[in-house]
């Protein structure tokens, strides 16, 4: 790839400050971009307004700067992009690729779940709304074929959306656009060529490729880095009370993040600050060394 054409991105949700798990994803994305001589952009995925915390976006940006993860260009905010998502939905409607759905959460409670614990939509409204009901959400029709993609870390993968996901939501019942539609529209808008993100989003990829195809949008390259867990095996998150990145010992935290990505700094960089560690790591980045399995976070010294 021509380095000038590489554009990566980090897209946190401002539901709280960054923790070690989100730092690992940010570092992987930043290193992949910088090692290729490319650009690295930041997008605030503040689409789900009820879950966003006031001031969290600013805190995240300050954390990135404090850890020497500097970005290119302006920060894109999904909360300002509803018109673009509405236009994309209109295109999907014109192509009969979506349909209104009247199902409530309680009505879907008895539906089977897929391997990721998501509801496998049973197709209740696919051929038309049941009598006496009104559409609440919009769902994307999925084909009964396997979508293949190559993940730069996990290799060749495939998923049959009809069997493993079902028709998925692109506009929610509360009027908010869904993540799957927004991320596809924004990746194309920002000319993203490479997506490096956490493995919790791995099986979102086939849905996004399906939407890219429907909307005549390019498909980026994908790489999904391992999750970071606590000692109980739970993914680090706000829900599992993951602590925010500390304002002290930033070099030690960055060194741990690099080691979790299979990029252990040399002994002579012991005690180095984040900028020095990132300079070494971007010159020595080897994505093939990133582990497949989740890693347990150690306490910050």
C-alpha positions as a Markdown table, in Angstrom:
| # | Residue | x | y | z |
|---|---|---|---|---|
| 1 | Unk | 0.0 | 0.0 | 0.0 |
| 2 | Unk | 1.1 | 3.5 | -0.8 |
| 3 | Unk | 1.8 | 5.0 | 2.7 |
| 4 | Unk | 0.2 | 8.3 | 1.7 |
| 5 | Unk | -3.1 | 6.4 | 1.1 |
| 6 | Unk | -3.2 | 4.7 | 4.5 |
| 7 | Unk | -5.8 | 6.3 | 6.8 |
| 8 | Unk | -6.6 | 4.7 | 10.1 |
| 9 | Unk | -8.9 | 5.7 | 13.0 |
| 10 | Unk | -9.7 | 5.3 | 16.7 |
| 11 | Unk | -13.4 | 5.6 | 17.5 |
| 12 | Unk | -14.1 | 5.6 | 21.2 |
| 13 | Unk | -17.5 | 6.0 | 22.8 |
| 14 | Unk | -17.5 | 8.8 | 25.3 |
| 15 | Unk | -19.2 | 6.8 | 28.1 |
| 16 | Unk | -16.3 | 7.4 | 30.4 |
| 17 | Unk | -12.6 | 7.9 | 30.4 |
| 18 | Unk | -10.2 | 5.5 | 28.6 |
| 19 | Unk | -8.9 | 2.5 | 30.5 |
| 20 | Unk | -6.1 | 0.1 | 29.7 |
| 21 | Unk | -8.2 | -2.0 | 27.3 |
| 22 | Unk | -9.1 | 1.1 | 25.2 |
| 23 | Unk | -5.5 | 2.3 | 25.3 |
| 24 | Unk | -4.3 | -1.0 | 23.8 |
| 25 | Unk | -6.8 | -0.6 | 21.0 |
| 26 | Unk | -5.8 | 3.0 | 20.4 |
| 27 | Unk | -2.1 | 2.1 | 20.5 |
| 28 | Unk | -2.5 | -0.7 | 18.0 |
| 29 | Unk | -4.4 | 1.5 | 15.6 |
| 30 | Unk | -1.9 | 4.4 | 16.0 |
| 31 | Unk | 1.1 | 2.2 | 15.5 |
| 32 | Unk | -0.3 | 0.5 | 12.4 |
| 33 | Unk | -1.0 | 3.9 | 10.9 |
| 34 | Unk | 2.4 | 5.5 | 11.8 |
| 35 | Unk | 4.4 | 2.4 | 10.8 |
| 36 | Unk | 2.8 | 2.7 | 7.4 |
| 37 | Unk | 3.5 | 6.4 | 7.2 |
| 38 | Unk | -0.2 | 7.1 | 7.2 |
| 39 | Unk | -2.8 | 9.3 | 8.9 |
| 40 | Unk | -4.6 | 8.5 | 12.2 |
| 41 | Unk | -7.9 | 10.1 | 12.9 |
| 42 | Unk | -10.2 | 10.2 | 15.9 |
| 43 | Unk | -14.0 | 9.9 | 15.8 |
| 44 | Unk | -16.2 | 10.3 | 18.8 |
| 45 | Unk | -18.9 | 7.6 | 18.6 |
| 46 | Unk | -21.4 | 9.6 | 20.6 |
| 47 | Unk | -24.3 | 8.2 | 18.7 |
| 48 | Unk | -26.0 | 6.6 | 21.7 |
| 49 | Unk | -26.7 | 9.9 | 23.5 |
| 50 | Unk | -28.3 | 8.4 | 26.6 |
| 51 | Unk | -25.1 | 6.4 | 27.4 |
| 52 | Unk | -22.7 | 9.3 | 26.8 |
| 53 | Unk | -21.3 | 11.1 | 29.8 |
| 54 | Unk | -21.0 | 14.9 | 29.8 |
| 55 | Unk | -17.3 | 15.9 | 29.4 |
| 56 | Unk | -16.1 | 12.4 | 28.7 |
| 57 | Unk | -15.1 | 13.3 | 25.1 |
| 58 | Unk | -12.8 | 16.0 | 26.3 |
| 59 | Unk | -11.3 | 13.7 | 28.9 |
| 60 | Unk | -10.6 | 11.1 | 26.3 |
| 61 | Unk | -8.9 | 13.6 | 24.0 |
| 62 | Unk | -6.7 | 14.8 | 26.9 |
| 63 | Unk | -5.8 | 11.2 | 27.8 |
| 64 | Unk | -4.7 | 10.5 | 24.2 |
| 65 | Unk | -2.5 | 13.6 | 24.2 |
| 66 | Unk | -1.1 | 12.8 | 27.6 |
| 67 | Unk | -0.1 | 9.4 | 26.2 |
| 68 | Unk | 1.4 | 11.0 | 23.1 |
| 69 | Unk | -1.2 | 9.5 | 20.8 |
| 70 | Unk | -1.6 | 12.6 | 18.6 |
| 71 | Unk | -4.2 | 12.5 | 15.8 |
| 72 | Unk | -4.5 | 14.1 | 12.3 |
| 73 | Unk | -7.3 | 16.5 | 11.3 |
| 74 | Unk | -10.5 | 17.4 | 13.2 |
| 75 | Unk | -12.3 | 15.1 | 15.5 |
| 76 | Unk | -15.5 | 13.8 | 13.9 |
| 77 | Unk | -18.6 | 13.6 | 16.2 |
| 78 | Unk | -21.3 | 11.1 | 15.2 |
| 79 | Unk | -23.9 | 13.2 | 17.1 |
| 80 | Unk | -23.5 | 15.8 | 14.4 |
| 81 | Unk | -24.0 | 13.4 | 11.5 |
| 82 | Unk | -27.7 | 12.4 | 11.5 |
| 83 | Unk | -28.3 | 13.9 | 8.1 |
| 84 | Unk | -25.6 | 11.7 | 6.5 |
| 85 | Unk | -27.1 | 8.6 | 8.2 |
| 86 | Unk | -30.6 | 9.6 | 7.1 |
| 87 | Unk | -29.4 | 9.9 | 3.5 |
| 88 | Unk | -27.8 | 6.4 | 3.6 |
| 89 | Unk | -31.1 | 5.0 | 5.1 |
| 90 | Unk | -33.0 | 6.5 | 2.2 |
| 91 | Unk | -30.7 | 4.8 | -0.3 |
| 92 | Unk | -31.3 | 1.5 | 1.5 |
| 93 | Unk | -35.1 | 2.1 | 1.4 |
| 94 | Unk | -34.9 | 2.8 | -2.3 |
| 95 | Unk | -33.2 | -0.5 | -2.9 |
| 96 | Unk | -35.6 | -2.4 | -0.7 |
| 97 | Unk | -32.7 | -3.4 | 1.5 |
| 98 | Unk | -34.5 | -2.4 | 4.7 |
| 99 | Unk | -37.9 | -2.9 | 6.3 |
| 100 | Unk | -39.8 | -1.4 | 9.2 |
| 101 | Unk | -40.1 | -3.6 | 12.3 |
| 102 | Unk | -42.7 | -3.4 | 15.0 |
| 103 | Unk | -41.1 | -5.9 | 17.4 |
| 104 | Unk | -40.5 | -4.8 | 21.0 |
| 105 | Unk | -37.6 | -6.0 | 23.2 |
| 106 | Unk | -40.1 | -8.1 | 25.3 |
| 107 | Unk | -41.5 | -9.8 | 22.1 |
| 108 | Unk | -38.0 | -10.8 | 21.0 |
| 109 | Unk | -37.0 | -12.0 | 24.5 |
| 110 | Unk | -37.8 | -15.6 | 23.6 |
| 111 | Unk | -35.9 | -15.6 | 20.3 |
| 112 | Unk | -32.7 | -17.6 | 20.1 |
| 113 | Unk | -29.3 | -16.0 | 20.6 |
| 114 | Unk | -26.2 | -16.3 | 18.5 |
| 115 | Unk | -22.7 | -17.1 | 19.8 |
| 116 | Unk | -22.1 | -13.5 | 20.8 |
| 117 | Unk | -25.2 | -13.5 | 22.9 |
| 118 | Unk | -27.2 | -11.3 | 20.5 |
| 119 | Unk | -30.8 | -11.9 | 19.6 |
| 120 | Unk | -31.1 | -13.9 | 16.4 |
| 121 | Unk | -33.9 | -12.0 | 14.7 |
| 122 | Unk | -36.7 | -14.5 | 13.8 |
| 123 | Unk | -37.9 | -12.5 | 10.7 |
| 124 | Unk | -41.3 | -11.5 | 12.2 |
| 125 | Unk | -41.7 | -8.3 | 10.2 |
| 126 | Unk | -39.6 | -9.2 | 7.1 |
| 127 | Unk | -42.5 | -9.7 | 4.8 |
| 128 | Unk | -44.7 | -6.9 | 6.2 |
| 129 | Unk | -45.9 | -5.5 | 9.5 |
| 130 | Unk | -48.3 | -7.7 | 11.4 |
| 131 | Unk | -51.9 | -6.4 | 11.4 |
| 132 | Unk | -52.5 | -3.5 | 13.8 |
| 133 | Unk | -48.9 | -2.7 | 14.4 |
| 134 | Unk | -46.7 | 0.2 | 13.5 |
| 135 | Unk | -43.0 | 0.2 | 12.5 |
| 136 | Unk | -40.7 | 1.2 | 15.4 |
| 137 | Unk | -37.3 | 0.4 | 14.0 |
| 138 | Unk | -35.7 | -0.2 | 10.6 |
| 139 | Unk | -33.9 | -3.5 | 9.9 |
| 140 | Unk | -31.5 | -4.4 | 7.1 |
| 141 | Unk | -32.4 | -7.6 | 5.1 |
| 142 | Unk | -29.6 | -10.1 | 5.2 |
| 143 | Unk | -28.8 | -12.7 | 2.5 |
| 144 | Unk | -28.6 | -16.4 | 3.2 |
| 145 | Unk | -25.0 | -16.6 | 2.1 |
| 146 | Unk | -21.6 | -16.5 | 3.9 |
| 147 | Unk | -19.7 | -13.3 | 3.9 |
| 148 | Unk | -16.0 | -13.9 | 3.8 |
| 149 | Unk | -13.3 | -11.5 | 5.0 |
| 150 | Unk | -9.6 | -11.6 | 5.9 |
| 151 | Unk | -8.6 | -10.3 | 9.3 |
| 152 | Unk | -5.0 | -9.3 | 9.4 |
| 153 | Unk | -4.7 | -11.0 | 12.9 |
| 154 | Unk | -7.3 | -13.7 | 12.8 |
| 155 | Unk | -6.9 | -14.8 | 9.2 |
| 156 | Unk | -9.7 | -15.9 | 6.9 |
| 157 | Unk | -13.2 | -15.8 | 8.5 |
| 158 | Unk | -16.8 | -16.1 | 7.4 |
| 159 | Unk | -20.3 | -15.6 | 8.7 |
| 160 | Unk | -23.7 | -16.4 | 7.4 |
| 161 | Unk | -25.8 | -13.3 | 8.5 |
| 162 | Unk | -29.1 | -15.1 | 8.0 |
| 163 | Unk | -28.2 | -18.0 | 10.2 |
| 164 | Unk | -26.0 | -16.2 | 12.8 |
| 165 | Unk | -27.4 | -12.7 | 13.1 |
| 166 | Unk | -30.7 | -12.2 | 11.2 |
| 167 | Unk | -32.0 | -8.9 | 9.9 |
| 168 | Unk | -30.2 | -6.3 | 12.0 |
| 169 | Unk | -31.3 | -2.8 | 13.2 |
| 170 | Unk | -30.0 | 0.2 | 11.3 |
| 171 | Unk | -32.4 | 2.7 | 12.9 |
| 172 | Unk | -33.5 | 2.2 | 16.5 |
| 173 | Unk | -37.0 | 2.4 | 17.9 |
| 174 | Unk | -36.0 | 5.5 | 19.9 |
| 175 | Unk | -35.2 | 7.3 | 16.7 |
| 176 | Unk | -31.4 | 7.0 | 17.0 |
| 177 | Unk | -29.4 | 5.6 | 14.1 |
| 178 | Unk | -27.7 | 2.3 | 14.9 |
| 179 | Unk | -24.0 | 1.8 | 15.2 |
| 180 | Unk | -23.7 | -0.5 | 12.2 |
| 181 | Unk | -25.0 | 2.1 | 9.8 |
| 182 | Unk | -23.2 | 5.0 | 11.3 |
| 183 | Unk | -19.8 | 3.4 | 11.3 |
| 184 | Unk | -20.0 | 2.4 | 7.7 |
| 185 | Unk | -21.1 | 5.8 | 6.6 |
| 186 | Unk | -18.4 | 7.5 | 8.6 |
| 187 | Unk | -15.6 | 5.2 | 7.6 |
| 188 | Unk | -16.4 | 6.0 | 4.0 |
| 189 | Unk | -16.7 | 9.8 | 4.7 |
| 190 | Unk | -13.3 | 9.8 | 6.4 |
| 191 | Unk | -11.7 | 7.7 | 3.6 |
| 192 | Unk | -10.7 | 5.1 | 6.2 |
| 193 | Unk | -8.5 | 2.4 | 4.5 |
| 194 | Unk | -7.6 | 0.3 | 7.6 |
| 195 | Unk | -9.5 | -0.4 | 10.8 |
| 196 | Unk | -7.6 | -1.8 | 13.8 |
| 197 | Unk | -10.0 | -2.3 | 16.8 |
| 198 | Unk | -10.8 | -4.6 | 19.6 |
| 199 | Unk | -11.8 | -8.2 | 19.1 |
| 200 | Unk | -15.2 | -7.5 | 20.7 |
| 201 | Unk | -16.2 | -5.9 | 17.3 |
| 202 | Unk | -14.8 | -8.8 | 15.2 |
| 203 | Unk | -18.3 | -10.2 | 14.3 |
| 204 | Unk | -19.7 | -6.8 | 13.5 |
| 205 | Unk | -17.5 | -6.9 | 10.4 |
| 206 | Unk | -19.8 | -9.0 | 8.2 |
| 207 | Unk | -22.7 | -6.7 | 8.8 |
| 208 | Unk | -20.6 | -3.7 | 8.0 |
| 209 | Unk | -19.3 | -5.4 | 4.8 |
| 210 | Unk | -22.9 | -6.2 | 3.8 |
| 211 | Unk | -23.9 | -2.5 | 4.3 |
| 212 | Unk | -20.8 | -1.3 | 2.4 |
| 213 | Unk | -21.9 | -3.5 | -0.5 |
| 214 | Unk | -25.5 | -2.2 | -0.4 |
| 215 | Unk | -24.4 | 1.4 | -0.3 |
| 216 | Unk | -21.6 | 1.0 | -3.0 |
| 217 | Unk | -18.9 | 1.9 | -0.4 |
| 218 | Unk | -15.4 | 0.6 | -0.2 |
| 219 | Unk | -14.4 | -2.1 | 2.3 |
| 220 | Unk | -11.4 | -1.2 | 4.5 |
| 221 | Unk | -8.8 | -3.8 | 5.7 |
| 222 | Unk | -9.6 | -5.1 | 9.2 |
| 223 | Unk | -7.5 | -6.2 | 12.1 |
| 224 | Unk | -8.9 | -7.1 | 15.6 |
| 225 | Unk | -6.6 | -7.0 | 18.6 |
| 226 | Unk | -7.2 | -9.1 | 21.7 |
| 227 | Unk | -9.4 | -8.0 | 24.5 |
| 228 | Unk | -7.8 | -7.1 | 27.8 |
| 229 | Unk | -9.5 | -8.6 | 30.8 |
| 230 | Unk | -9.4 | -8.3 | 34.6 |
| 231 | Unk | -8.4 | -11.3 | 36.8 |
| 232 | Unk | -12.0 | -12.6 | 36.7 |
| 233 | Unk | -11.7 | -12.9 | 32.9 |
| 234 | Unk | -14.1 | -10.0 | 32.3 |
| 235 | Unk | -13.4 | -7.6 | 29.5 |
| 236 | Unk | -12.2 | -4.2 | 30.9 |
| 237 | Unk | -15.0 | -1.8 | 30.6 |
| 238 | Unk | -17.1 | 0.7 | 32.4 |
| 239 | Unk | -19.5 | -2.1 | 33.3 |
| 240 | Unk | -16.7 | -4.1 | 35.0 |
| 241 | Unk | -15.4 | -1.0 | 36.8 |
| 242 | Unk | -12.1 | -0.8 | 34.9 |
| 243 | Unk | -10.1 | 2.1 | 36.3 |
| 244 | Unk | -9.3 | 5.1 | 34.2 |
| 245 | Unk | -5.8 | 5.5 | 32.8 |
| 246 | Unk | -3.6 | 6.9 | 35.5 |
| 247 | Unk | -2.1 | 10.4 | 35.3 |
| 248 | Unk | 1.1 | 8.9 | 36.9 |
| 249 | Unk | 3.5 | 6.2 | 35.6 |
| 250 | Unk | 2.4 | 6.8 | 32.0 |
| 251 | Unk | 5.5 | 5.2 | 30.6 |
| 252 | Unk | 4.9 | 2.0 | 32.6 |
| 253 | Unk | 1.3 | 1.9 | 31.4 |
| 254 | Unk | 2.4 | 2.4 | 27.8 |
| 255 | Unk | 5.1 | -0.3 | 28.1 |
| 256 | Unk | 2.4 | -2.7 | 29.4 |
| 257 | Unk | 0.1 | -1.8 | 26.5 |
| 258 | Unk | 2.9 | -2.6 | 24.0 |
| 259 | Unk | 3.7 | -5.9 | 25.7 |
| 260 | Unk | 0.0 | -6.9 | 25.6 |
| 261 | Unk | 0.2 | -6.3 | 21.9 |
| 262 | Unk | 3.3 | -8.6 | 21.6 |
| 263 | Unk | 5.6 | -5.6 | 21.1 |
| 264 | Unk | 7.8 | -5.8 | 24.3 |
| 265 | Unk | 10.1 | -2.7 | 24.5 |
| 266 | Unk | 13.9 | -3.4 | 25.0 |
| 267 | Unk | 15.4 | -3.2 | 28.4 |
| 268 | Unk | 17.2 | 0.0 | 27.5 |
| 269 | Unk | 13.8 | 1.7 | 27.3 |
| 270 | Unk | 12.9 | 0.9 | 30.9 |
| 271 | Unk | 11.6 | 4.1 | 32.4 |
| 272 | Unk | 11.0 | 5.8 | 29.0 |
| 273 | Unk | 8.1 | 8.1 | 28.5 |
| 274 | Unk | 5.2 | 7.3 | 26.1 |
| 275 | Unk | 6.6 | 9.3 | 23.3 |
| 276 | Unk | 9.9 | 7.4 | 23.4 |
| 277 | Unk | 8.2 | 4.1 | 23.6 |
| 278 | Unk | 5.9 | 4.9 | 20.7 |
| 279 | Unk | 8.8 | 6.1 | 18.6 |
| 280 | Unk | 10.5 | 2.7 | 19.1 |
| 281 | Unk | 7.3 | 0.8 | 18.6 |
| 282 | Unk | 6.3 | 2.5 | 15.4 |
| 283 | Unk | 9.7 | 1.7 | 13.9 |
| 284 | Unk | 9.5 | -1.9 | 15.0 |
| 285 | Unk | 5.7 | -2.6 | 14.7 |
| 286 | Unk | 5.0 | -6.2 | 13.8 |
| 287 | Unk | 1.2 | -6.9 | 13.6 |
| 288 | Unk | 1.9 | -10.6 | 13.2 |
| 289 | Unk | 3.2 | -10.6 | 16.8 |
| 290 | Unk | -0.1 | -9.5 | 18.2 |
| 291 | Unk | -1.6 | -12.4 | 20.2 |
| 292 | Unk | -5.0 | -13.9 | 19.4 |
| 293 | Unk | -6.1 | -14.7 | 22.9 |
| 294 | Unk | -7.3 | -12.1 | 25.5 |
| 295 | Unk | -4.7 | -10.9 | 28.0 |
| 296 | Unk | -5.0 | -10.1 | 31.7 |
| 297 | Unk | -4.1 | -6.6 | 32.7 |
| 298 | Unk | -1.5 | -6.2 | 35.5 |
| 299 | Unk | -1.8 | -3.5 | 38.2 |
| 300 | Unk | -0.2 | -0.2 | 37.4 |
| 301 | Unk | 3.0 | 0.2 | 39.5 |
